[in-house]
C-alpha cells in the first residue's frame, strides 16, 4: 500500500457521528518521487499532537534496502524524511513527543537460501529538533554488540537460529515506551524475547527471553479451532 487516508472522526452538527468520509488521500509514491525518498509499503502511522506532525514508516524498494521515517503535516503535506533501518515495521512517538522511533524488522523474507539476504534488525531513534525538524538527529540502534555474546543470550532464553549472526537474527516488531520517555521496550518476537533500549544513549541495556508456557497444564489450554 502506498497511500495514507485522512478521515475525520468529528461529529456532525446535529450531534450524530459522521460516516467517516475520506477527507484526503495522500499518494506517498508521488510524495517520495518529489522529495527524494523511496516509497514501497507503508507499514505504520503515528501522530505527535504536541508538534502537530504525522510520522509514517515506509519500507525501501526491496527487502534489502533501508526504509524511511517520513514526517507530514496534519493535512498530509511533506515536511522531511529520515533514513531508517531495514524494513521499518512500526513507528511511534515517545510520550513527551521528543523522539520518533521505528522498529526495523530486517526479516529474511526470501528465506535462508544461498542467494537470500537477512538484513540486520534495529531500532531507529530520531531526536526531534522542534525548531527545525529537518535537522533532527538520527541514530540506528542495531545488535552488533551482541554478536559475540550469543551464548549469554541463549542462556537467558533467547531463541536464535543456528549459524545466524545475532545482529541479523533479532527482528524488532513492536515498541512500547516508558512514561518518562527514557526507555523503549522492544518485542523481538521470533526470538521470544524483549529488548530494553536506553533512548538517551541508543544502547541496548538488556535482552531477555520470555520463557515457555506448558499448554497441557490446566488454565493454559489453547482452542486451536
Secondary structure, DSSP 8 states (H G I E B T S, - for coil): --EEEEE---B-TTS-B----EEEEEEHHHHHHHHT-----EEEEEEETTTTEEEEEE--SSTTSEEEEEEEETTS-EEEEEEEEETEEEEEE-TTSSEEEEEE----TT-SSTT------EEEEEE--TT-GGG-EEEEEESGGGTT-HHHHHHTT----TT--HHHH----EEEE-TTSSEEEEEEGGGTEEEEEETTTTEEEEEEE-----TTSTT------
